[in-house]
Amino acid sequence: MYIELGQFLKARRSQIRPEAAGVASDGKRRRVSGLRREEVARLAGVSESYYRDLEQGVAVNASPQVLDSLARVFALTPQEHEHMRLLAQPTPRPSTGFQEPAPGTHQLIGTIAGPVLVTGVTGDILAWNASAHMLFASHLDINAPDRPQTRPNLARLIVLDPVSRGLFVDWPAKVRDVAAHLRLSAGAWPSYPGLSALIGELGIRSDEFARVWAQHAVSTCGLDPFTVDHPVAGVLTLEQHTMVSPTVPEQTYMVFTAQQESGAEVSWDPLMRACASPSGGEHEAR
């Protein structure tokens, strides 16, 4: 984890413009993008050698005060600050090991007209309602989440699946969301089964994912609205509302809403009619 901390600090240092951090130009040609190590150390109130050790993964005793100072220098968001703290002072969350939807999940999401996904730490889709299936993955078997061997993975769908990729109007932005969310999950659940393998697979199979993964961005997926161009529902700008299961903390409920230009809430009737049509029930298993 300390190596990860060093990589995170180095990435953040390279992304901060000196003038934004209040560093005046000394007239010398800068050989690095962003801040120099000594500048970060001075701004954070630590010695240059100590900060160097942090970046190299040697120092293992970063205090909360030091981390707070670095968060200020790098203008970290609360999520990025917490991610840095977890890298510096690892406190992995306990896992229940529960890989199936929490009891009552299907009944709950079935009462909601709008799209709802239930995912695990790695992004495996444990459950979805009919409108979420039609919106995000109508080319897959609607019952795929019920079987571990065919269970779709949301990150793989977004990054690697050509049908799902074509759904997102700004696909590179959505890949950045996926990478930032997986980075956050890796800090909170560093030993979670399958997480490292998934990240490695995405980095090998997608140059775009590998590029944004190297930026060490950290965020909860879906904080910003995103636009899809769906063959049935048309062009929709969606907002994602995320809630952690109260009984199984590894599981997350994603509820999607959309508004028309008039401000009225979008009707999901076209998707529901597609679900109910004879052809809507025929899906290619994958």
C-alpha positions in Angstrom: 0.0 0.0 0.0 2.9 2.4 0.7 4.1 2.0 -2.9 0.5 2.9 -4.0 0.7 5.9 -1.7 3.9 7.0 -3.4 2.4 6.6 -6.8 -0.6 8.6 -5.8 1.5 11.4 -4.4 3.7 11.5 -7.5 0.6 11.6 -9.8 -0.9 14.4 -7.8 2.3 16.4 -7.7 2.6 16.3 -11.5 -1.0 17.6 -11.9 -0.7 20.7 -9.7 0.3 23.9 -11.5 2.9 25.8 -9.5 0.9 29.1 -9.8 -2.2 27.3 -8.5 -0.3 26.2 -5.4 1.1 29.7 -4.9 4.6 29.0 -6.0 6.2 31.9 -7.7 8.4 31.4 -10.8 12.1 31.5 -10.1 12.9 32.0 -13.7 14.5 28.6 -14.1 13.3 26.1 -16.7 11.2 23.5 -15.0 12.2 19.9 -15.8 9.1 18.3 -14.3 5.4 18.9 -14.9 3.7 20.2 -11.9 5.4 20.8 -8.6 8.9 19.8 -7.6 9.4 17.6 -4.5 11.0 20.3 -2.5 8.2 22.7 -3.3 5.6 20.2 -2.0 7.7 19.6 1.1 7.9 23.3 1.8 4.2 23.9 1.3 3.3 20.9 3.5 5.8 21.9 6.2 7.8 18.7 6.1 11.4 18.0 5.1 12.3 17.2 1.6 13.9 13.9 2.5 10.8 12.8 4.4 8.5 13.7 1.5 10.9 11.9 -0.9 10.6 8.8 1.3 6.8 9.0 1.1 6.9 9.1 -2.6 9.3 6.2 -2.7 7.2 4.1 -0.4 9.9 4.0 2.3 8.2 6.1 5.0 5.4 4.2 6.8 4.5 6.6 9.5 2.7 9.5 7.9 0.7 11.2 10.6 -2.9 12.6 10.1 -1.4 16.1 10.3 1.0 15.4 7.5 -1.7 13.9 5.4 -4.0 16.9 6.0 -1.2 19.2 4.9 -0.6 17.2 1.7 -4.3 17.2 1.0 -4.3 21.0 1.3 -1.3 21.3 -1.0 -2.8 19.0 -3.6 -6.4 20.5 -3.2 -7.8 17.0 -2.7 -11.5 16.3 -2.5 -12.8 14.6 0.6 -12.8 11.2 -1.3 -9.3 11.7 -2.5 -8.2 12.7 1.0 -9.8 9.5 2.5 -8.2 7.4 -0.2 -4.8 8.8 0.6 -5.4 8.1 4.3 -6.2 4.5 3.5 -3.1 4.1 1.5 -0.9 5.6 4.3 -2.7 3.9 7.2 -4.3 0.8 5.8 -7.4 -0.3 7.6 -9.1 -2.7 5.1 -12.8 -3.0 5.5 -14.0 -6.4 6.7 -15.8 -8.4 4.0 -18.9 -10.5 4.7 -18.0 -12.6 1.7 -21.7 -12.5 0.6 -21.7 -12.7 -3.2 -25.5 -12.9 -3.7 -28.1 -10.1 -3.5 -29.2 -9.2 0.0 -32.5 -10.7 1.0 -35.5 -8.7 -0.4 -33.4 -7.0 -3.1 -35.4 -8.4 -6.1 -38.7 -7.5 -4.5 -37.4 -3.9 -3.7 -36.0 -3.1 -7.1 -39.0 -4.6 -8.9 -41.2 -1.9 -7.3 -39.2 0.9 -9.0 -40.1 1.9 -12.6 -36.7 3.6 -13.3 -33.5 1.7 -13.9 -31.9 0.1 -10.8 -28.6 -1.9 -10.6 -27.2 -3.7 -7.6 -23.5 -4.3 -7.8 -20.7 -5.7 -5.7 -17.2 -4.3 -4.9 -15.8 -5.5 -8.2 -18.8 -4.2 -10.2 -20.4 -7.5 -10.7 -24.1 -6.9 -11.4 -25.9 -9.0 -8.8 -29.4 -7.8 -9.7 -31.2 -5.4 -12.0 -34.8 -4.5 -12.7 -36.3 -4.8 -16.2 -35.8 -1.1 -17.2 -32.1 -1.2 -16.1 -31.6 -4.3 -18.2 -33.2 -2.7 -21.3 -31.3 0.5 -20.8 -27.8 -0.8 -20.2 -27.6 -4.3 -21.6 -30.6 -5.5 -23.6 -28.3 -7.7 -25.7 -27.6 -9.9 -22.6 -29.9 -12.5 -21.0 -32.1 -10.7 -18.5 -31.5 -13.6 -16.0 -27.7 -13.4 -16.4 -27.1 -11.7 -12.9 -28.8 -14.7 -11.3 -26.0 -17.1 -12.3 -22.5 -16.5 -11.0 -21.0 -18.0 -14.2 -22.8 -15.6 -16.5 -23.1 -12.6 -14.1 -22.2 -9.3 -16.1 -19.7 -6.9 -14.7 -20.5 -3.2 -15.0 -16.9 -2.1 -15.5 -16.3 -4.7 -18.3 -19.5 -3.7 -20.0 -18.6 0.0 -20.0 -14.9 -0.5 -20.9 -14.8 -3.6 -23.1 -18.3 -4.4 -24.5 -18.8 -2.8 -27.9 -22.6 -2.7 -27.6 -22.5 -1.0 -24.2 -19.7 1.3 -25.3 -21.8 2.7 -28.1 -24.5 3.6 -25.6 -22.4 6.4 -24.0 -22.2 9.7 -25.8 -19.0 10.5 -24.0 -17.4 7.1 -23.6 -13.9 8.3 -22.5 -15.5 10.3 -19.6 -17.4 7.1 -18.5 -14.1 5.1 -18.6 -12.5 7.8 -16.4 -15.4 7.3 -14.0 -14.9 3.6 -13.9 -11.2 3.9 -13.3 -11.6 6.5 -10.6 -14.2 4.3 -8.8 -12.1 1.2 -9.0 -9.2 3.1 -7.6 -11.4 4.1 -4.7 -12.5 0.5 -4.2 -8.9 -0.7 -4.3 -8.0 1.6 -1.5 -10.9 0.6 0.7 -10.9 -3.2 -0.2 -7.2 -3.9 -1.2 -7.6 -7.7 -0.8 -11.1 -8.1 -2.1 -11.3 -11.3 -4.3 -11.1 -10.6 -8.0 -10.6 -6.8 -7.8 -6.8 -6.7 -8.7 -7.4 -9.2 -11.5 -10.3 -7.1 -12.9 -8.1 -4.0 -12.9 -5.3 -5.8 -14.5 -7.6 -7.2 -17.2 -9.0 -3.8 -18.0 -5.6 -2.3 -18.2 -4.3 -5.0 -20.6 -7.4 -5.0 -22.9 -8.1 -1.3 -23.0 -5.5 1.4 -23.8 -8.0 4.0 -22.7 -8.5 2.5 -19.3 -4.7 2.0 -18.9 -4.1 5.7 -19.7 -6.7 7.0 -17.2 -5.7 4.5 -14.5 -2.2 5.9 -14.5 -3.7 9.3 -13.5 -4.7 8.0 -10.1 -8.0 9.8 -10.1 -10.3 8.8 -7.2 -14.1 9.2 -7.2 -17.4 7.5 -6.7 -18.7 6.5 -10.1 -21.6 8.5 -11.4 -21.2 11.8 -9.5 -21.7 13.7 -12.7 -24.6 13.4 -15.1 -23.9 11.4 -18.2 -25.7 11.1 -21.6 -26.7 7.9 -23.4 -28.2 7.5 -26.8 -30.5 4.5 -26.6 -32.3 2.9 -29.6 -35.6 2.8 -27.7 -35.5 5.5 -25.1 -33.6 8.0 -27.3 -31.0 10.6 -25.9 -31.2 10.8 -22.1 -29.1 12.6 -19.6 -29.0 10.4 -16.5 -28.2 11.1 -12.9 -27.0 8.2 -10.7 -28.0 8.0 -7.1 -25.9 5.5 -5.1 -26.8 3.9 -1.8 -24.9 1.3 0.1 -26.9 -1.7 1.3 -27.6 -1.4 5.1 -27.1 -5.2 5.6 -24.3 -6.0 3.1 -21.8 -3.1 2.9 -20.1 -4.6 -0.2 -23.3 -4.1 -2.2 -24.4 -0.8 -3.8 -27.8 0.2 -5.2 -27.6 2.5 -8.3 -30.8 4.2 -9.1 -30.9 6.3 -12.3 -33.2 9.2 -13.0 -33.5 11.5 -16.1 -35.3 14.7 -16.9 -36.7 16.2 -20.0 -35.7 19.6 -21.3 -38.9 20.9 -19.7 -37.7 19.7 -16.3 -40.3 17.0 -16.1 -39.2 13.5 -15.2 -38.7 11.2 -18.1 -41.2 8.4 -18.5 -39.7 4.9 -18.6 -42.8 3.6 -20.4 -41.0 3.0 -23.8 -38.5 0.8 -22.0 -41.2 -1.0 -20.1 -43.2 -1.6 -23.3 -40.0 -3.0 -24.9 -39.6 -5.4 -22.0 -43.2 -6.6 -22.3 -43.1 -7.0 -26.1 -42.5 -10.5 -27.5 -39.1 -9.6 -28.9 -38.2 -7.8 -25.7 -38.1 -11.1 -23.9 -35.6 -12.7 -26.3 -32.1 -12.0 -25.4 -28.8 -13.6 -26.4 -27.1 -15.1 -23.5 -23.5 -14.2 -23.0 
